[in-house]
Amino acid sequence: MRILFFCEIGDPGVGSSTRQMYGLARELRARGHKTAVVATVRDAKDATPTEIEGMTVFRLHSDYPLRWRAWVSLRNKAIEGPLNAVLAEWRPDVVHAHLVHTHLGYHSLTQARAAGAAVVFTSHDAMTFCYQKLTCFHGGEEHGGKLDDVKAYAGKCIPCQRFRFRPGRNRRIKAVLEREVQRVTTVSEELGRVMRANGLPVHRTVHNALETAPTVPTESDVEGFRKKHGLVGAQVLAIGGRLHEQKGVGKLLVMLQALAPEFPALRLIVMGKRKIYDDEFAPQAKELGVDDRVVPTGWLGPEELPLAYAVTDVFVTPSLCFDTFGLVNLEAMEQSKPVVATTFGGSREVVEHGTSGFIENPFDVPAYAERIATLLRDPESARAMGAAGRERLMGHFTMARLATEFLEEYEAAQAAVAP
């Protein structure tokens, strides 16, 4: 089978969805299938085919002011001709679309179907019906995050987006998914629930997976990481990924302040872009008096990232937005670390509450901090939960399972378009 992925980000080092796609492609090739990727680049001189991790990546040029995304994402004329050329050259049996909501655009699905490919669309986030990451549904501080207003409607979206609001956007996206796509999958049941609530088709949940390493970090390498970052003798919390207020970084700093008196050796490692931490969160940490407890590591490469997880006692994902799945949870579970995850989104499908960690509402700072404290007070229980998390990862969230389920989806999509 010839499978062509649509994924706007071609660099496997940027974004968990992209990294997972490359892992899926490797597994599919190991089973005898052929794979390639259509990605996009901002610089026209980079718009050439290249090879990344053993796979051809067709890079198409698209660059425009993102305030026009609600318009351009429906049909990006800049990529239409080049994409048609790729489709004609590569002749895919199946197009599997991952990320298309900025540069490739939803019309790319129409092009794929017109070229004769069966189309599978995987929704990784809420942007099929929301203009961003679905940050408003829970009601925020005013409601303690306890609302469930997941439907998009003009009265809610216009005040949020103002001049970026595009009438008819969601209706157009729904029409494309219903007309051109044979199978729509989501990365969590919870994302599927809110998509259906917005009238979008969903055929199946295919949970994300992690391409696990063949070995665990050595003790000497872990100790070296501890020394490098001043963590010798410390109890360690960690947060990683995109650093943003909606990911709960600010809330976590308040929790760190609350935990500090009971845990004087507690440190928080922040794995993400250093400049974002310095500009947006370092002033808050200083104001709270916890700046000396925060260790911003910057963006870590594949060699150091497992070491950061290995030194961690408790990993946290206190997202305030709708966290559709949280692949970082799996990364922590790979290193046998317990996770305290957000109640918003699909995390409870990953982290088993009370078994491999806890699920808590990050708007309730005392309750969330107490979940962390429970694990810090009882290292044996924390280790048992971490072990349970790794066992769950290896039993369900494997790349082999992901490939098997998507092959089923590809076959179902092909059957749906067979003459």
The 8 nearest C-alpha neighbors of each residue, nearest first, counted from 0:
[[1, 32, 33, 2, 92, 93, 91, 31],
 [0, 2, 33, 91, 92, 34, 32, 93],
 [3, 1, 34, 93, 91, 94, 92, 33],
 [4, 2, 94, 35, 36, 34, 91, 95],
 [3, 5, 36, 95, 96, 94, 37, 35],
 [4, 6, 96, 37, 97, 36, 95, 38],
 [7, 5, 98, 38, 97, 8, 37, 4],
 [6, 8, 38, 39, 98, 99, 9, 103],
 [9, 7, 6, 38, 10, 39, 17, 13],
 [8, 10, 38, 11, 7, 6, 39, 17],
 [9, 11, 12, 13, 8, 17, 18, 51],
 [12, 10, 18, 17, 13, 9, 21, 14],
 [11, 13, 10, 14, 18, 17, 300, 15],
 [14, 12, 11, 10, 15, 17, 8, 18],
 [15, 13, 17, 16, 18, 12, 11, 8],
 [14, 16, 18, 17, 19, 326, 13, 11],
 [17, 15, 19, 18, 14, 20, 123, 97],
 [18, 16, 20, 19, 11, 15, 14, 21],
 [19, 17, 11, 15, 21, 20, 16, 14],
 [18, 20, 22, 16, 17, 21, 15, 23],
 [19, 21, 23, 17, 22, 18, 24, 16],
 [22, 20, 24, 18, 23, 19, 25, 17],
 [23, 21, 19, 25, 20, 24, 210, 26],
 [22, 24, 20, 26, 21, 25, 402, 19],
 [23, 25, 21, 27, 22, 26, 28, 20],
 [26, 24, 28, 22, 27, 23, 29, 21],
 [25, 27, 29, 23, 24, 28, 22, 30],
 [28, 26, 24, 30, 29, 25, 32, 23],
 [29, 27, 32, 31, 25, 30, 26, 33],
 [28, 30, 26, 27, 31, 25, 32, 24],
 [31, 29, 27, 28, 32, 26, 25, 33],
 [30, 32, 28, 29, 27, 33, 0, 26],
 [31, 33, 28, 0, 27, 30, 1, 34],
 [32, 34, 1, 28, 2, 0, 31, 35],
 [35, 33, 2, 3, 1, 24, 32, 54],
 [36, 34, 3, 55, 54, 56, 4, 2],
 [37, 35, 4, 56, 3, 5, 57, 38],
 [36, 38, 57, 5, 56, 58, 4, 6],
 [39, 37, 7, 58, 9, 6, 8, 57],
 [40, 38, 59, 58, 7, 60, 61, 8],
 [41, 39, 60, 42, 59, 61, 58, 46],
 [40, 42, 62, 61, 60, 43, 39, 45],
 [43, 41, 44, 45, 40, 60, 46, 62],
 [44, 42, 46, 45, 60, 41, 40, 61],
 [43, 45, 42, 46, 47, 60, 41, 40],
 [46, 44, 43, 42, 47, 40, 58, 60],
 [47, 45, 58, 59, 43, 60, 44, 40],
 [46, 48, 58, 45, 49, 57, 59, 44],
 [49, 47, 57, 56, 58, 55, 46, 50],
 [50, 48, 56, 55, 47, 51, 57, 58],
 [49, 51, 55, 54, 56, 53, 52, 48],
 [52, 50, 54, 53, 55, 49, 56, 10],
 [53, 51, 54, 50, 21, 25, 55, 11],
 [52, 54, 51, 50, 55, 25, 21, 24],
 [55, 53, 50, 51, 52, 35, 56, 34],
 [56, 54, 50, 35, 49, 36, 57, 51],
 [55, 57, 36, 49, 48, 50, 37, 35],
 [58, 56, 48, 37, 36, 38, 55, 59],
 [57, 59, 38, 46, 39, 47, 48, 56],
 [60, 58, 39, 46, 40, 38, 78, 57],
 [59, 61, 40, 46, 43, 39, 41, 42],
 [62, 60, 41, 102, 40, 77, 39, 59],
 [61, 63, 41, 60, 64, 42, 40, 102],
 [62, 64, 65, 61, 67, 68, 66, 41],
 [65, 63, 66, 67, 62, 68, 71, 61],
 [64, 66, 68, 67, 63, 101, 69, 62],
 [65, 67, 64, 68, 163, 69, 162, 63],
 [68, 66, 65, 70, 69, 64, 71, 163],
 [67, 69, 71, 65, 70, 72, 66, 101],
 [68, 70, 67, 72, 165, 71, 168, 163],
 [71, 69, 68, 67, 72, 73, 165, 74],
 [72, 70, 75, 68, 74, 73, 69, 67],
 [71, 73, 104, 101, 68, 100, 74, 70],
 [74, 72, 105, 104, 71, 70, 106, 75],
 [75, 73, 106, 71, 104, 72, 76, 105],
 [76, 74, 71, 77, 104, 78, 72, 103],
 [75, 77, 79, 78, 74, 80, 71, 106],
 [78, 76, 75, 79, 61, 80, 60, 81],
 [77, 79, 76, 81, 80, 82, 75, 59],
 [80, 78, 76, 82, 81, 77, 83, 75],
 [79, 81, 83, 82, 78, 84, 77, 76],
 [82, 80, 84, 78, 83, 79, 85, 59],
 [83, 81, 85, 79, 84, 80, 78, 86],
 [82, 84, 86, 80, 85, 81, 87, 79],
 [85, 83, 81, 87, 82, 86, 88, 80],
 [86, 84, 88, 82, 87, 83, 89, 81],
 [85, 87, 83, 89, 90, 84, 88, 82],
 [88, 86, 84, 85, 90, 89, 83, 114],
 [89, 87, 85, 86, 90, 84, 83, 91],
 [88, 90, 86, 87, 91, 85, 3, 1],
 [91, 89, 86, 87, 88, 92, 1, 114],
 [92, 90, 1, 93, 2, 3, 89, 116],
 [91, 93, 116, 1, 2, 0, 117, 90],
 [94, 92, 117, 2, 116, 91, 118, 95],
 [93, 95, 3, 118, 4, 2, 116, 96],
 [94, 96, 119, 4, 120, 118, 3, 5],
 [97, 95, 5, 120, 4, 121, 94, 119],
 [96, 98, 121, 6, 5, 120, 99, 95],
 [97, 99, 6, 7, 100, 96, 5, 123],
 [100, 98, 103, 104, 101, 7, 102, 6],
 [99, 101, 104, 72, 98, 102, 105, 103],
 [100, 102, 72, 99, 104, 68, 103, 71],
 [103, 101, 104, 61, 72, 99, 100, 7],
 [104, 102, 99, 107, 101, 7, 75, 100],
 [105, 103, 72, 99, 73, 100, 102, 74],
 [104, 106, 73, 107, 108, 72, 74, 99],
 [105, 107, 109, 74, 108, 104, 73, 110],
 [106, 108, 110, 105, 109, 104, 103, 111],
 [109, 107, 111, 106, 110, 105, 112, 179],
 [108, 110, 106, 112, 107, 111, 179, 113],
 [111, 109, 107, 113, 108, 112, 114, 106],
 [112, 110, 108, 114, 109, 113, 116, 107],
 [111, 113, 116, 115, 109, 114, 110, 179],
 [114, 112, 110, 115, 111, 109, 116, 108],
 [115, 113, 111, 112, 116, 110, 86, 87],
 [116, 114, 112, 113, 117, 111, 92, 91],
 [117, 115, 93, 92, 112, 111, 114, 91],
 [116, 118, 93, 413, 412, 112, 94, 92],
 [119, 117, 94, 180, 181, 93, 95, 116],
 [118, 120, 95, 182, 183, 180, 181, 96],
 [121, 119, 96, 183, 95, 184, 97, 182],
 [120, 122, 184, 97, 185, 183, 96, 123],
 [121, 123, 185, 124, 184, 120, 97, 186],
 [122, 124, 186, 121, 185, 323, 97, 125],
 [125, 123, 122, 126, 323, 132, 190, 127],
 [124, 126, 127, 129, 132, 128, 133, 123],
 [127, 125, 129, 128, 130, 124, 131, 132],
 [126, 128, 125, 129, 172, 169, 124, 122],
 [129, 127, 126, 169, 125, 151, 130, 197],
 [130, 128, 126, 131, 125, 133, 127, 151],
 [131, 129, 126, 128, 132, 69, 160, 133],
 [130, 132, 129, 133, 126, 125, 134, 128],
 [133, 131, 134, 125, 320, 321, 126, 129],
 [134, 132, 321, 135, 131, 320, 129, 125],
 [133, 135, 320, 132, 136, 321, 319, 245],
 [136, 134, 137, 133, 138, 139, 320, 148],
 [135, 137, 148, 149, 147, 138, 134, 146],
 [138, 136, 146, 144, 147, 145, 139, 135],
 [137, 139, 142, 144, 146, 136, 135, 141],
 [140, 138, 144, 141, 137, 142, 143, 135],
 [139, 141, 143, 142, 144, 362, 138, 137],
 [140, 142, 139, 143, 138, 144, 145, 137],
 [141, 143, 138, 144, 140, 139, 145, 146],
 [142, 144, 140, 145, 141, 362, 139, 138],
 [145, 143, 137, 139, 138, 142, 146, 362],
 [144, 146, 137, 143, 142, 147, 138, 139],
 [147, 145, 137, 138, 148, 144, 136, 142],
 [148, 146, 137, 136, 149, 145, 138, 144],
 [147, 149, 136, 150, 146, 137, 138, 135],
 [150, 148, 136, 147, 193, 151, 196, 197],
 [151, 149, 197, 148, 196, 152, 193, 136],
 [150, 152, 149, 128, 156, 129, 197, 155],
 [151, 153, 155, 154, 156, 150, 157, 197],
 [152, 154, 156, 155, 157, 151, 166, 158],
 [155, 153, 152, 156, 157, 158, 151, 159],
 [154, 156, 153, 152, 157, 158, 159, 151],
 [155, 157, 153, 159, 158, 154, 160, 152],
 [156, 158, 161, 160, 159, 153, 164, 155],
 [159, 157, 161, 156, 160, 155, 154, 153],
 [158, 160, 156, 157, 161, 155, 164, 163],
 [161, 159, 163, 157, 164, 158, 156, 162],
 [160, 162, 157, 158, 163, 164, 159, 156],
 [163, 161, 164, 160, 157, 165, 66, 158],
 [164, 162, 160, 161, 66, 165, 69, 67],
 [163, 165, 160, 162, 161, 157, 166, 69],
 [164, 166, 168, 69, 163, 167, 70, 162],
 [167, 165, 168, 164, 169, 153, 170, 69],
 [166, 168, 170, 169, 171, 165, 172, 164],
 [169, 167, 171, 170, 166, 165, 172, 69],
 [170, 168, 172, 171, 128, 167, 173, 127],
 [169, 171, 173, 167, 168, 172, 174, 166],
 [172, 170, 174, 168, 169, 173, 167, 175],
 [173, 171, 169, 175, 174, 170, 176, 168],
 [172, 174, 170, 176, 171, 175, 199, 169],
 [175, 173, 171, 177, 172, 176, 178, 170],
 [174, 176, 178, 172, 177, 173, 179, 171],
 [177, 175, 180, 173, 174, 178, 179, 172],
 [176, 178, 174, 175, 179, 180, 173, 200],
 [177, 179, 175, 176, 174, 180, 181, 109],
 [180, 178, 175, 176, 109, 177, 112, 108],
 [181, 179, 118, 176, 182, 119, 177, 178],
 [180, 182, 412, 118, 119, 415, 179, 117],
 [181, 183, 119, 180, 412, 202, 120, 184],
 [184, 182, 120, 201, 202, 121, 119, 200],
 [185, 183, 121, 203, 204, 202, 201, 122],
 [184, 186, 204, 122, 187, 121, 191, 205],
 [185, 187, 206, 205, 207, 204, 123, 324],
 [188, 186, 189, 190, 345, 185, 204, 206],
 [187, 189, 191, 190, 204, 192, 345, 186],
 [188, 190, 192, 191, 187, 345, 344, 193],
 [191, 189, 187, 193, 192, 188, 323, 194],
 [190, 192, 188, 194, 189, 193, 185, 195],
 [193, 191, 189, 195, 190, 194, 188, 196],
 [192, 194, 196, 190, 195, 191, 149, 197],
 [193, 195, 197, 191, 196, 199, 192, 190],
 [196, 194, 198, 199, 197, 192, 193, 191],
 [195, 197, 193, 194, 198, 192, 150, 149],
 [198, 196, 194, 195, 150, 199, 193, 151],
 [197, 199, 195, 196, 194, 200, 173, 193],
 [200, 198, 195, 194, 197, 173, 201, 196],
 [199, 201, 195, 202, 183, 198, 177, 176],
 [202, 200, 183, 184, 203, 191, 199, 195],
 [203, 201, 183, 184, 182, 200, 204, 185],
 [204, 202, 184, 201, 205, 185, 183, 182],
 [205, 203, 185, 184, 187, 186, 188, 206],
 [206, 204, 186, 185, 184, 203, 207, 187],
 [207, 205, 186, 187, 204, 208, 396, 401],
 [206, 208, 186, 205, 396, 401, 209, 326],
 [209, 207, 396, 397, 398, 401, 206, 210],
 [208, 210, 211, 397, 398, 396, 329, 19],
 [209, 211, 398, 22, 397, 212, 208, 19],
 [212, 210, 209, 213, 333, 397, 398, 330],
 [211, 213, 214, 210, 215, 333, 305, 209],
 [214, 212, 211, 215, 210, 216, 333, 334],
 [215, 213, 212, 216, 211, 217, 334, 305],
 [214, 216, 217, 212, 213, 334, 305, 309],
 [217, 215, 306, 220, 218, 221, 214, 305],
 [216, 218, 220, 219, 221, 215, 222, 214],
 [219, 217, 221, 220, 222, 216, 223, 215],
 [218, 220, 222, 221, 217, 223, 216, 224],
 [221, 219, 223, 217, 222, 218, 224, 216],
 [222, 220, 218, 224, 223, 219, 306, 217],
 [223, 221, 225, 219, 224, 220, 218, 226],
 [222, 224, 220, 226, 221, 225, 219, 227],
 [223, 225, 227, 221, 222, 226, 228, 220],
 [226, 224, 230, 222, 223, 231, 228, 227],
 [227, 225, 229, 223, 224, 228, 231, 230],
 [226, 228, 224, 225, 229, 223, 230, 222],
 [229, 227, 225, 226, 230, 224, 294, 296],
 [230, 228, 226, 227, 231, 225, 294, 233],
 [229, 231, 225, 233, 228, 226, 232, 266],
 [230, 232, 225, 233, 229, 226, 222, 228],
 [233, 231, 230, 234, 264, 225, 229, 265],
 [234, 232, 264, 230, 231, 265, 235, 266],
 [235, 233, 265, 264, 266, 312, 232, 236],
 [234, 236, 311, 266, 312, 267, 265, 233],
 [237, 235, 267, 313, 314, 311, 312, 266],
 [238, 236, 268, 314, 267, 269, 315, 311],
 [237, 239, 269, 315, 314, 270, 316, 268],
 [240, 238, 270, 271, 269, 237, 241, 327],
 [239, 241, 271, 242, 270, 327, 238, 14],
 [242, 240, 271, 243, 239, 246, 272, 270],
 [243, 241, 271, 240, 246, 275, 248, 276],
 [244, 242, 246, 245, 241, 248, 247, 275],
 [243, 245, 246, 247, 248, 249, 242, 319],
 [244, 246, 319, 243, 247, 320, 318, 134],
 [247, 245, 318, 243, 244, 319, 248, 317],
 [248, 246, 318, 317, 250, 245, 244, 249],
 [249, 247, 251, 250, 244, 246, 252, 243],
 [248, 250, 252, 251, 247, 244, 253, 280],
 [251, 249, 247, 253, 252, 248, 254, 364],
 [250, 252, 254, 248, 253, 249, 255, 247],
 [251, 253, 255, 249, 254, 250, 284, 256],
 [254, 252, 256, 250, 251, 255, 257, 249],
 [255, 253, 251, 257, 256, 252, 368, 258],
 [256, 254, 252, 258, 253, 257, 259, 251],
 [255, 257, 253, 259, 254, 258, 289, 252],
 [256, 258, 254, 255, 259, 253, 260, 368],
 [259, 257, 255, 256, 260, 261, 262, 254],
 [258, 260, 262, 256, 263, 261, 257, 255],
 [261, 259, 262, 258, 263, 257, 256, 265],
 [262, 260, 259, 258, 263, 257, 372, 265],
 [261, 263, 259, 265, 264, 260, 258, 234],
 [262, 264, 259, 265, 260, 261, 258, 266],
 [265, 263, 233, 262, 234, 266, 232, 259],
 [264, 266, 234, 262, 263, 233, 235, 259],
 [267, 265, 292, 235, 293, 234, 236, 233],
 [268, 266, 236, 293, 237, 235, 294, 292],
 [269, 267, 294, 237, 295, 293, 236, 270],
 [268, 270, 295, 238, 239, 237, 296, 294],
 [271, 269, 239, 296, 297, 298, 238, 268],
 [270, 272, 298, 297, 240, 239, 242, 273],
 [271, 273, 297, 298, 275, 274, 276, 242],
 [274, 272, 297, 276, 275, 277, 271, 295],
 [273, 275, 277, 276, 272, 278, 297, 279],
 [276, 274, 278, 273, 277, 272, 279, 242],
 [275, 277, 280, 273, 274, 279, 278, 281],
 [278, 276, 281, 274, 275, 279, 280, 273],
 [279, 277, 275, 276, 274, 280, 281, 282],
 [278, 280, 276, 275, 277, 281, 282, 283],
 [279, 281, 276, 283, 282, 277, 278, 284],
 [280, 282, 277, 284, 283, 276, 285, 279],
 [283, 281, 285, 284, 280, 286, 279, 278],
 [284, 282, 286, 280, 285, 281, 287, 249],
 [283, 285, 290, 281, 287, 289, 282, 286],
 [286, 284, 290, 288, 282, 283, 287, 289],
 [285, 287, 283, 288, 284, 282, 289, 290],
 [288, 286, 284, 285, 289, 283, 256, 253],
 [287, 289, 285, 286, 290, 284, 256, 291],
 [290, 288, 292, 284, 291, 287, 285, 256],
 [289, 291, 284, 285, 292, 293, 288, 281],
 [292, 290, 289, 293, 288, 294, 285, 266],
 [293, 291, 266, 289, 290, 267, 294, 265],
 [294, 292, 267, 290, 291, 266, 268, 295],
 [293, 295, 268, 267, 296, 269, 292, 266],
 [296, 294, 269, 268, 297, 293, 270, 273],
 [297, 295, 270, 294, 269, 298, 268, 273],
 [296, 298, 273, 272, 271, 270, 295, 299],
 [297, 299, 271, 272, 270, 296, 300, 273],
 [300, 298, 304, 303, 297, 301, 270, 296],
 [299, 301, 302, 303, 304, 298, 12, 305],
 [302, 300, 304, 303, 299, 305, 12, 306],
 [303, 301, 300, 304, 305, 306, 299, 216],
 [302, 304, 306, 300, 305, 301, 299, 307],
 [303, 305, 307, 306, 299, 301, 302, 300],
 [306, 304, 308, 307, 303, 309, 302, 216],
 [307, 305, 309, 303, 304, 308, 221, 310],
 [308, 306, 304, 309, 305, 310, 303, 311],
 [307, 309, 311, 305, 306, 310, 331, 334],
 [308, 310, 306, 307, 311, 334, 305, 221],
 [311, 309, 307, 308, 306, 221, 312, 235],
 [312, 310, 235, 308, 309, 313, 236, 237],
 [311, 313, 235, 236, 234, 336, 310, 314],
 [314, 312, 236, 337, 311, 338, 336, 315],
 [313, 315, 338, 237, 236, 238, 337, 339],
 [314, 316, 339, 238, 338, 340, 317, 237],
 [315, 317, 340, 318, 341, 339, 238, 314],
 [318, 316, 341, 247, 361, 340, 315, 246],
 [319, 317, 246, 247, 320, 341, 316, 245],
 [318, 320, 245, 247, 246, 317, 321, 361],
 [321, 319, 134, 245, 318, 322, 133, 132],
 [320, 322, 344, 343, 133, 323, 132, 134],
 [323, 321, 344, 324, 320, 343, 325, 345],
 [322, 324, 344, 345, 321, 124, 190, 325],
 [325, 323, 345, 346, 322, 187, 326, 186],
 [326, 324, 327, 328, 322, 346, 323, 329],
 [327, 325, 328, 329, 324, 15, 330, 207],
 [326, 328, 330, 329, 325, 331, 239, 240],
 [327, 329, 326, 331, 330, 325, 332, 338],
 [330, 328, 332, 326, 327, 331, 333, 209],
 [331, 329, 327, 333, 328, 332, 326, 334],
 [330, 332, 328, 336, 329, 333, 334, 308],
 [331, 333, 335, 329, 389, 388, 336, 334],
 [332, 334, 330, 389, 331, 335, 329, 392],
 [333, 335, 332, 331, 336, 309, 308, 330],
 [336, 334, 385, 332, 386, 389, 333, 388],
 [335, 337, 385, 332, 331, 334, 313, 338],
 [338, 336, 385, 356, 384, 313, 355, 381],
 [339, 337, 356, 314, 315, 340, 313, 336],
 [338, 340, 357, 315, 356, 358, 314, 316],
 [341, 339, 316, 358, 317, 315, 338, 357],
 [342, 340, 317, 343, 359, 318, 358, 360],
 [341, 343, 360, 359, 358, 344, 340, 346],
 [344, 342, 321, 341, 322, 320, 345, 319],
 [345, 343, 322, 321, 323, 346, 189, 342],
 [344, 346, 324, 323, 189, 187, 348, 347],
 [347, 345, 349, 348, 324, 344, 350, 340],
 [346, 348, 350, 349, 345, 351, 358, 342],
 [349, 347, 346, 345, 350, 351, 187, 324],
 [348, 350, 346, 347, 351, 345, 324, 328],
 [349, 351, 347, 355, 346, 348, 352, 356],
 [352, 350, 355, 354, 347, 353, 356, 349],
 [351, 353, 357, 354, 356, 358, 350, 355],
 [352, 354, 356, 357, 355, 351, 384, 358],
 [355, 353, 351, 352, 384, 356, 387, 357],
 [356, 354, 384, 388, 351, 387, 337, 385],
 [357, 355, 338, 337, 339, 353, 352, 354],
 [356, 358, 352, 339, 353, 340, 359, 338],
 [357, 359, 340, 342, 352, 341, 339, 347],
 [358, 360, 342, 341, 367, 361, 340, 357],
 [359, 361, 342, 362, 363, 341, 367, 358],
 [362, 360, 363, 317, 364, 367, 359, 341],
 [361, 363, 360, 364, 143, 144, 140, 319],
 [364, 362, 361, 366, 360, 365, 367, 143],
 [363, 365, 367, 366, 362, 361, 368, 254],
 [366, 364, 368, 367, 363, 369, 254, 257],
 [367, 365, 369, 368, 363, 364, 370, 359],
 [366, 368, 364, 370, 369, 365, 359, 361],
 [369, 367, 371, 365, 370, 254, 366, 364],
 [368, 370, 372, 366, 371, 367, 373, 365],
 [371, 369, 373, 367, 368, 372, 366, 374],
 [370, 372, 368, 369, 373, 374, 375, 367],
 [371, 373, 369, 375, 374, 370, 376, 368],
 [374, 372, 370, 376, 371, 375, 369, 377],
 [373, 375, 381, 377, 372, 376, 371, 378],
 [374, 376, 372, 377, 373, 378, 371, 312],
 [377, 375, 373, 374, 372, 378, 371, 381],
 [376, 378, 374, 380, 379, 375, 381, 373],
 [379, 377, 381, 380, 375, 382, 376, 374],
 [380, 378, 382, 381, 377, 383, 374, 384],
 [379, 381, 383, 382, 377, 378, 384, 374],
 [380, 382, 378, 384, 374, 379, 383, 337],
 [381, 383, 385, 379, 380, 384, 378, 386],
 [384, 382, 380, 386, 385, 381, 387, 379],
 [385, 383, 355, 387, 381, 386, 382, 337],
 [386, 384, 336, 335, 337, 382, 388, 387],
 [385, 387, 335, 383, 389, 388, 384, 382],
 [388, 386, 384, 390, 355, 385, 389, 391],
 [389, 387, 355, 385, 391, 332, 386, 390],
 [388, 390, 332, 392, 335, 386, 333, 391],
 [389, 391, 387, 393, 388, 392, 394, 386],
 [392, 390, 394, 388, 389, 393, 395, 387],
 [393, 391, 396, 389, 390, 394, 395, 388],
 [392, 394, 390, 391, 395, 397, 396, 389],
 [395, 393, 391, 392, 390, 396, 397, 389],
 [394, 396, 392, 397, 393, 391, 400, 208],
 [395, 397, 208, 392, 393, 209, 394, 207],
 [398, 396, 208, 399, 400, 209, 395, 393],
 [397, 399, 401, 400, 208, 210, 209, 402],
 [400, 398, 402, 397, 401, 403, 26, 23],
 [399, 401, 403, 397, 398, 402, 404, 396],
 [400, 402, 398, 404, 399, 403, 405, 208],
 [403, 401, 405, 399, 404, 400, 406, 23],
 [402, 404, 400, 406, 401, 405, 399, 407],
 [405, 403, 407, 401, 406, 402, 400, 408],
 [404, 406, 408, 402, 407, 403, 409, 401],
 [405, 407, 409, 403, 408, 404, 402, 410],
 [406, 408, 404, 405, 410, 409, 411, 403],
 [407, 409, 405, 411, 406, 410, 412, 404],
 [410, 408, 406, 412, 411, 407, 405, 413],
 [409, 411, 413, 407, 412, 408, 414, 406],
 [412, 410, 408, 414, 409, 413, 407, 415],
 [411, 413, 181, 409, 415, 410, 414, 117],
 [414, 412, 410, 117, 415, 416, 411, 417],
 [413, 415, 411, 417, 412, 416, 410, 409],
 [414, 416, 412, 413, 417, 411, 181, 117],
 [417, 415, 413, 414, 418, 117, 412, 181],
 [416, 418, 414, 415, 413, 412, 117, 411],
 [417, 416, 415, 414, 413, 115, 117, 412]]
